[in-house]
Every structure is written in structure tokens, then in C-alpha cells.
Amino acid sequence: MARSRRAENTGFVCVHCAADVPANTDGHYRNHCPSCLWSLHVDDLPGDRASDCRQPMEPIGLVEKSGKGWQVVHRCTACGHRQPNRLVRDGDAPDDLDLVLSLPWL
């Protein structure tokens, strides 16, 4: 059964730092913590929520994608899967820019 993008835009508790992460309010959905930038391995392909891994994903660097701007690259701590994710710059809980800028460019 297909999931709606609205259903994916929900708050969650960060698997790494236990922060309460609110749903995004800038028109995109959030998949990582704005405080520590960690994520959870839930997608095989962006947005599909098909991964059975469900393990923490560490922020390992930055890339710039045409049309999407800067993205944080996450690497799964269990299986090594890598996934770039759009930064959250606006809304109620934007990503910590100092932390973002401390990541290496890949």
C-alpha cells in the first residue's frame, strides 16, 4: 500500500540523542534530527520506507545536488548503506548550521 507524503511528515524521537524532533513545516518531510543530524535506515530508495534494516545512520559528510542544494550524507551503522538527505533550513526546527558546516565535503 502506498504511503502519502503527508503521513511521512511526522515528529519522532531521535535514535541517537533522544531529542523530540517535530514534523517539518517547510513543505518537505524530515528524516533526520536537527540537533545531531543522525537518521534511521528506513528507505531502500528515497521515500519508499521499504528497508528492513531500521538501524541508526551517521551523518558522514555533505554533497551538493543540482536542484536540491546541500545534502547531508548518512551511512548506516549496520549495513553501510549511504543516502543523501536534503537539509532543513526553514520551519520550526531548522538543522544546526554549525554542525552541518563541520561535516566534510564528499
Secondary structure in CASP SS format (residue, H / E / C, confidence):
PFRMAT SS
TARGET T0000
AUTHOR 0000-0000-0000
METHOD secondary structure of the structure
MODEL  1
M C 1.00
A C 1.00
R C 1.00
S C 1.00
R H 1.00
R H 1.00
A H 1.00
E H 1.00
N C 1.00
T C 1.00
G C 1.00
F E 1.00
V E 1.00
C C 1.00
V C 1.00
H C 1.00
C C 1.00
A C 1.00
A C 1.00
D E 1.00
V E 1.00
P C 1.00
A C 1.00
N C 1.00
T C 1.00
D C 1.00
G C 1.00
H C 1.00
Y C 1.00
R C 1.00
N C 1.00
H E 1.00
C C 1.00
P C 1.00
S C 1.00
C C 1.00
L C 1.00
W C 1.00
S E 1.00
L E 1.00
H C 1.00
V C 1.00
D C 1.00
D C 1.00
L C 1.00
P C 1.00
G C 1.00
D C 1.00
R C 1.00
A C 1.00
S C 1.00
D C 1.00
C C 1.00
R C 1.00
Q C 1.00
P E 1.00
M E 1.00
E E 1.00
P E 1.00
I E 1.00
G E 1.00
L E 1.00
V E 1.00
E E 1.00
K E 1.00
S C 1.00
G C 1.00
K C 1.00
G E 1.00
W E 1.00
Q E 1.00
V E 1.00
V E 1.00
H E 1.00
R E 1.00
C E 1.00
T C 1.00
A C 1.00
C C 1.00
G C 1.00
H C 1.00
R E 1.00
Q E 1.00
P E 1.00
N E 1.00
R E 1.00
L C 1.00
V C 1.00
R C 1.00
D C 1.00
G C 1.00
D C 1.00
A C 1.00
P C 1.00
D C 1.00
D C 1.00
L H 1.00
D H 1.00
L H 1.00
V H 1.00
L H 1.00
S C 1.00
L C 1.00
P C 1.00
W E 1.00
L C 1.00
END
